[in-house]
Amino acid sequence: MGSKIGNRESITAASRTDCIEIRRASQNNLKAVDVDLPLGKLTVVTGPSGSGKSSLAFETIYAEGQRRYVETFSPYMRQFLDRMDKPRVEGIRGIPPAIAIQQSNPVKTSRSTVGTMTEINDYLKLIWPRVAGAFCPNCGREIHPETAQSIAEQILRDCTGKNVLITFWVAVPGKTAPLAFFDFLRQQGYLRVWIDNRIVRTDTNPKIKRLGARVQVLQDRIAITEENRVRLVEAIETAVRFGKGKVNVIPLSENAERPTPHAEHRTSDQSAIRNPQSAMPFSTGWHCAWCDLDIRPPTPGLFSFNNPLGACPDCRGFGRTIAIDLNKAIPDRSLSIKQGAVRVFRGAEFGESQKDLLRGCSREEIDINIPFEELPKADQDFVIEGERRSGEYTDEDYENDRWYGVRGFFRWLESKTYKMHVRVLLSRYRAYIRCPKCKGGRYQTEALNYKLSAIRNPQSAILFTLPEFQALSISDACDFLRDLDIPAGDKTAQMLRDEICARLNYLCEVGVGYLTLDRSTRTLSGGEVQRVNLTTCLGASLVNTLFVMDEPSIGLHPRDVGQLVRMMHNLRDKGNTLLVVEHEEQIIRAADNMIDLGPGRGERCGELIWNGPLEDFLGGSGPPGAMPTAIAQ
């Protein structure tokens, strides 16, 4: 005979699938609050300060959503993630993964910037190698890796109707006699070379006593016509192969049309390869043929200061270095040298350096009785840099009583850092300064060879390196990229450009268009960090996610609140749920749902006053006296 209890049907409340159900939330000052939060809507939590808004939004709903998401990972992965305590609540059902966007700025490292925080830098390092032009750091000419076909096209365009020489460089081994080198060329089948702007045959006995480090070997002499296109391409391909990717095209003048068997050796101030009027050099690699200078090929790592390949070697991508601060070494420039303008020389420990300074000033006839700031610039540089302006000082310099300068003194101190008191002393005079090598741009010099221009006319184009582009304001950077001319066939570059512009537009719409991409994140205010994080979420195109925000309108001008509302609506329209703690009336009125906590603060807080659609509240169906503080004001 079975039990009656066992046969009794259990009755459970059906859970709703269109909302997040919170039952008997008692975190902090909440008093067993029951709330249904509609999914896919913008819900505002309002009420007096201290009424329990953050306890409900962040310490209950967000904490539970984050805790459940972290629990989906393996135990090994969970040890690397921040885990939040389980909130005091009887039950929460239907909660999606949660993301909190708070006012606090959690970033402490100076390596993080607005560009890295919004992931725009990740797109820039991909688009820059595709659309930026390479320029020689010496002559400023644009560099293009050529092919035999492209070289032939340029020659047919610029030299039609002329006779040209196709030559390539061959290195001459050291201490090699000209006759022996010419013998070697004849064995390879080459009978002519180009020396001193003349054709010289190798099968005669030219009166050349000495060759340079390399010689131009003549591959072919061609009349440039359309009929000779195939022969021209074949000659260029052979010259490129033997010239290790480099080839020269020399238009012949009338006096060089015929070879001279007995060319007299002449000296020339400028080689033909260096004269753009007499030779047109080409290269098939990332190489300036005019300056014979190689540059590093463009790769994504070269355009990231978080990559060792692209980071400045001095500051390692931070943009700042620790160095001696002259304002600390000479804090009061109204003092004279005799009165001890150099602070570190005042004590007895380094009094000898003060005597060395006075002797050096005596030799240079520098007035030691007038304030340091009134000294001529040359005299101030003498005190700071010393007698030797370049190179390191040696023991001989110190023994010969040469003044080593304030900087030289600190360099000598840095060689004694194995002593504790020296390290303590140096720390008093050190400070973070802008990196002198990259000028705070964070990138190494190889990355600066690649520049971008939105205008394709070379005469009116303004070229920007990557650090210069990141130093533009976000609004200016967005306008610049809109005008960027991208080839129609490069769909990848167009997609990258559109993604960057979309994120920049988001930043402008939330009112932070005045920021720059290289702005350090830790210098941002809480409101700026929150709005930048909001644009990051929009750019990531997340769906079915719960976003919890803490007064995103803080620090925002009233005229820009409407743009912030549109951003939150865009995020909601993608299928996300927004829970916003807010006092701003414009944002409250733009919400789909409202939760009002109160009725007061302290002992009178933590109770649910209203939870429902905003239209019902404004329509008068809300309880008497339950008007939110922000709207009541």
N, C-alpha and C positions, 0 to 999 in steps of 0.2 A: 504494500500500500504506500503510494508516494506521498510526499509532503505537499501540503497545500501552498506552502510558500514557494516551493520549487515550481509549481504550475502557474503561479501568478505572473502575468505579463508586466514587464518593466516599462515604464513610460519615461522617455527622455525628450528634452526640448530640442526641437530641430534647429540646427545652426544655420544662420543666414550666410549665403555665399556672396552677397553684395556689400558686405561691411566687415569691419574689424570689431569684434565684440570684446570689450573690457569689462570684467565683472569684479566688483568689490576691490577696487584699487585703493590701497592704504599706504602708499609710499610717502614718507615724510609727513606732511600735514594734510594729506587727502583723507577724507572720511568716507571710506567704503563707497567710492564713486562707481556707478555703472554707466558706461558710455558705449554707443554704437557709432563707429567712425566710417562713413560711406567710402567705398573704394572708388578710385578714379575721379575724385572730387577735390576741390580746394577748401580745406577746413581751417578756420581761424580760431585759435584759443585766446580768449581775452578775459579781462578781469583786473582788479586792483593789484598793485605790486604786493607780493607775498601771499597771493591767494592760492598758489599751488599749480600755476600754469606750467612751469618748467618741470615740476615733479611729475605731472601727468604726461607731458609731451616727450621729455628726454629721459627721465629716470624710470619711467614705466614703459611707455610704448616703444621708444627707440631702443632702450636697453634690452627688452625682450626680443625685438626683431633682430637685433645684432647678435644676441646670445644664441638664438636658434640657428642663425645663418652660420656662425662659427662652429656650432656643433655638427654641421654637416661634413666638416673636414675630418681627416684622419687624426688620431691622437698625436702623431708626429708633427703635422702641420699646425695643430692648435697651440703647440707650445711656443710658436713664433708670433701668434696673434694676440692682441689685447682682448681679454675676456671680461665682460661686465657681470656684476653680481645679479642674481635673479631678483627681480623687483617683488615687493610685497603686494601681490595681487592673487585673487582666487583663481582666475583663469583668463587667458587671452586666446581667442580663436580667429583664424583667417588673416593673420598678420604676414605681410610679404617681407622680403629683405629690406632693411632700413638703412638710410644714409642720413647722417646728421650734418647740417651746415650751421655752425655756431659762430658767435662773434669773436671768440678767442682766436688768437693767432698761434697755432701750435708749432710753426716752423721756427727752428733755432739756427739752422745752418745758413751761411751766406751763399752757398752754392745754388740754393733754390731761388728762382726768379719768377716773374709773372709768366714768362714764356714757357718755362718748364712746368709750372703749376697748371697752366691751361693746355699743356701738351702741344702748343703751337711750335715750339722748338723742334719737336720730333718730326713735324711736317716740313719745317724749313730745311732741316738737314737732308731731307729727301728731294725737295724741289730745287735746292741751290745747285747741286751738280748737274741737273738737267737743263736749267735755263740760264744760269749765270755764265758770263763770258770770262775767259782767262786772259789776263794781261801781264805783260812782262814787267817785273818790278824795276828794271833798269830803264828801258826806253819807253815803256807804256804802250807798246804795240799789242794788239789783240793776237792771241795765239790760237790757232786751229790745227788740230792734227790732220794733215793732208793725206790724200791718196794720189796714186799716179794719175787717175782720171781727173781729179780736181785740179792738180797742178797743170795738166795739159789744157784744161778749159781756161785757166787764167792766162796761160801763155798765148793761146789762140785768140783770146780777147784783147790782150794788151800788146802783143808783138806781131800781129798779122802783117805779112809783107816784109819782115825783117829776118836776117840770119842770126841765129843764136847758137851759143855753145852750151851743151849739157855737161856739167862737170861734177865731180864729187871729191871730197877730201880724203887723202891717205896720209896717215901719220908716218913721219920719217924717224926711224930708230936713231937714238943718240950716237954721235960720232960716226955716222954713216957718210961716206964720200958720195958726192953727186953722181959720179959715174957708176958706182956700185948700185945706187938706188935706181938709176935709169935702166941699168941692166935687168934689175928685178922687174921693172915695169914692162920692158920689152918681152921678157919671158911670159908675162901674163897677157901679152897681145896689145898693149897700149903704147902708142908711138908718139903721143903728143901730151904735153902738160901746159897749164896756164900759170905763168910766172911773171910777176911785175907787169900785169896787164898786156901780156904778149903771149902768143903761142910759141912754144919751144919744142922741137922734135927731140926725142930720146935716142934716135938711131944715128945721130951725128955726134960731134964732140963740142957741145956748148961750153962756152967759157964761163961757167958758173962755179965759183969756188966754194960756196956754202949754201945749203938749203935751210929753210925755216923748220919749224917743228912739224909742219904738215904742208902738203903740196896738193894743188887741184889737178886731178887727172881728167883729161878730156874724154868723155864717153862718145859724143857725137856732135857734128855740126850740121844744123838743119835749117832749111828755109821754111819759115812758118806759113804754111798754107793748109787748107782743109784736106788737100790730097795727101799731105804728109802726117795726118793725125795718128795713124797706126804706128808709123816709125817713131813719132815723138813719144807716144805712150810707152813703146818698148824701150826706148833709150832712157826714159825717166825711171822705169821699173828696174832696169839694170843698175843705174846709178844709185838708186835708193838702196838696192840690195848690197852693193859693195861699199856705199858710203854710210852704212849703219843708220839708215833712216834719214839722211841729210843729202840734199842735192842743190846745186847752184845752176841758175840759168843766166847766162851772160850775153846780152845783146852786143853784137859785133859793131865796132866803129869801122870807118873806111880804112884806117891805117892798120887794122888788125885782121883784114879779110884774108891776107895771105900769110902762111907760116914763115917764120924767119929762122933759117937753119942755124945761123950763127948769132944768136941774140946776145948782146952785151949785157952783163950783169949791172942792173941799176937798183938803186935804193928808192923806195917809195914810202912816203909818209903815211899813206892810207891804203890798205889792201883793197882789192876789188870787192871782196866779200863784205867789207865794212861800208862800202859806198853804195847806197841804194840807187844811184843813177847808173852805175855800171854793172851791178849784179842784183839778181833777185833770188835770195836764198829761201829754201823751203825745207820743212821737216815733217815727218810722218808721225811724230810723237808729241808729247807735251813738252815742247822745247821751243825757245825763241831762237829762230835761225839767225836773226840779226846780231844778237848778243852772245850766241852760243851758250845759252843758259837753260838748264832743265828746271821745270817746276813740278811739284807733286801732283799726280793725277787726282781729279776730284772724286772723292768717295764720301759716303754719309758720315763716317767717323771723323773726317777732316773738319766738318762743320758742326761739331758738338764739343763744347768745352767740358763735358763730362767724360769724354773719351781721351785717352793719352795721346792719340794721334792729332787731335785738334786743340787740346788745351795748351795755353801758354806755358812753356817749360819753367819760367821763373815763378809765377804765382799758382801754377797747376790748375788754372781755370777759375780761381776765386776772384781775380781782378784786383786783389790787394796783397801786399807783402808786408812783413814786419821789418822795419828798418829804424835807424836812428832818426829821431825827430829833432831837427835843429831848433825848433821852438822850445823844446825842453832843455837842449844843451845850452842855448843862449836865450833864457826866458825873458830877461829884461835888457832890451837893446838900448835903453837910455843910459846904461852904465858904460864907462870907458873900459878899454882893455886893461888899463892899470888898476881899475877898481874891481876887476874880476868879472867881466862880461860873460866869459865862458864859465859856467857854473861848476863844472866838474873839476876845474883847475884851482878852485878856491881853497880846498882843504890842504892839510899838510901832506897827505898821502901822495897827491899828484902835483905838489908844488913845483917840482922840477919842470913839468910841462909848461907851467906858467912862465918860468924863467926862459925856457926855450922859445916861447912865443914872444916874449919881450926882446930877446936877442934877434929873432928873425925880423921883428918890426923895426928894430934899430938899423939893421942892414938895408931894409927896403925904404927907410925914412918914412915910416907910417906913424902918424900922430897917435900916441897911446893915451892922451889926456882928454880927447873929445868923445862924446857918446858914440857907441858903435854904429848906431843907425845913421849918423851923419857922415860916416866914412864913405869915400867913393866906392863904387861897386867893385872895382879892381882890388882895392885894399880889403874889402870884406871877403872876396873870393880867396885872397891870399891867406887870410886867417882860417877860413873854413877848409879849403882844398890843399893848402900847402904850396911849396915851391914846385914840386913835380905834379903837374896837372893830369898826367896819364900814367898808367902802369902802377904796379905795387911798389911800396917802399921796401928797401932791403936794410940789413944791419949796417951796411956801409953808409947809407944815407943818415942813419941816426948817429953813427960815430963821427961823420964829417959835419955834424952840427947843422944839417939842413932842416928847415922847419917842415914838419910832416903834416900839419893841418889838423883841425878838429876831427875830420873824418879819418885821417890816418891814425890818430890816437885811438879812436874807437875800433878801428880794424886791428890794432895791436892788442886792445883789450879782448877782442873776440878770440884771439889765439890763446888766451889764458882762461877760457871758460871751464876748464877742469877744476877751477877753484870756485867754491860756493859763493864767497863774498863778491867775486867778479860777476857771476851770473846775476846776483841780486842787484848789483850796481847797474849793469846793462839794462835790466828790466825797467829801471826808473827812467831811462832815456829812450826807450823804444816805443813805437806806436805803429798802428796800421796806416799805411799810405797807399795811394793808387800805384799799381804796378807800373814801373817806368818803362818796361819793354812793350807791353800790350796796351798801355794807356787806359787800363781799366776795362778793355774790351773782352778779355778772357781768352781770346783765340790766339794761336800762334801765327807767325808772319806768313806761313805757307797758305793759310786760309784767306789771307787778305789779297791774294793774287786774283781771286774770283769776285767779279763785281756784276751787279745787276742794274739794268736801266729799263725804265718803262717806256722810254721814247727811243725808237730805233734810228733816229737821225744822229750820227756821231757828233755833229757840230753843236747840237742843242741838248744832248743827253746829259743827265746828271747821274753819275755812277755811284752806287752804294755798295760797300762791302757788307758782309753779314753783320758785324758789330755796329756799323753805322745805321743799317736798317733797323736793328733792334733798339737803337737809341732814339728812333722816331717815336712820336706819340702814337698811340694805337689808332686814333682817327686818321692821322697822316699815313700810317703804314697801310691802312685799309684802302685809302684812296690810291696809293702808289700801286698796290697789287691789282686793283681793278683795271688800271691802264697797262698792265703788263701784257706784252705781245707774246703769245705762246703759239707755236706752230699748230696748225689745225690737226695734224696727224698724231700729235703727242697727247693722247687721251689721259695718260697717267699724270702728266704735268698739269693738265686742266683740272683733273680731279683734286690734286693736291692744292692748287690755287683756290678752288672753290671751297675746300674744307677750311683753309686758313682764313679766307675772307668771311666765312660764316661765323667762325669763332671770334674774329675781330669785331664783326657786327654785333654779336651778342654782348661783348664787353662795352661797346659804345652805347648799346641800348640800356644797359643797367647803370650808365652814368659814370663809367671809369675810363672813358676814352682819352683822358688826359695822362694816364699812366703810360709807361714805356715797357717794352718786353724785357729789357734788361734790368728793370727795377727789382731790387732784392725783396723777396717775399716778407722777410722779417721786419721790414720797415713799413709795411702796410698797416693801416688801422683795422680794427675788428670788422667794421662795416665793409671796407674794401675787400678784405679776405673773403667775407661771406658772399659778396656779389661775384667775385672772381670764381669762387667754388661753384656758384650757381651756373655760370656760363660753361664751366667744365662739365657739369652734369648734362647741360643741354647739348654740348658738342659730342658727348659720348652716346647720345641717342638711347638712353636706357628706357626700358618699359617695365610695367608691372613692379614698380619699386616705390617704397614709401620714403618720401623726403620730409625731414623734420627740420624746420628753420626757426631761428631765434631772432626775431625783429630785424629782418633784412633791410628795412627802410632807415635804420639808424645812420645818421650822417649824410643822408641823401636829400638833395634839394626837393622841395615839394613839387616842382615842375617835372622832376624826373621819376616821381613815384608811379605815374601812369605807364612809363616804359617798363618799370619793374613788374607791374601787374601783368602786362602783356607777356613778359618772359615766363612768369609763373603759370599763366594760362597755356602757353605753348607747351610747357612741361606737363601740365595736366592733360592736354589734348593728345599727348603721345601715349596715354594709358597709365600714367603714374598717379599716385595719391600724395597730396601735399598737406602737411600739418604745420601750420605757421603760428607761432606765438607772436602776437602783434597788438599794438595800441593805435596804429595809424588808421584814421577813419576811412581814408580812401581804399586801403587794402581790405579792411573789414567789409566795406560795402561791395567789394568785388568778389567776395568769397561765395562759394556755393552753400557752405554749411558753417554754422557757428556754435562754438562751445563757450559758455560763459561760466566762470568759476567765481565764487565769492561766499557770502555777500560782502565780506570785508577782508581784513587781514588779521593775523594773530589768531586768537581763539575763534574768530568768526569766519575763518577761511576754510577752504578745502571742500566746499559743498557745490554740487552741480546746480546752477541756476537755470541754465537753458542749454539744450542740445537739439538742434534741428535746422532745417533750411532757413536761410536768412530772410527769404521772402515771407515765410510765415511769421517770423519775429517782427519784421517791419510792417506786416499787414495787421498787427494788433492781436495775434493769437498767443503771444507770449504772456507770461504771468506779470501782474502789476509790479512795478518797481524793479524789474529785472533787466532794464536797459544797460548794455555794456558801458563801461566808463568812457571809452573812446568816443562812442556815438553820443552819449549823454552830454559830453562836453561840446 
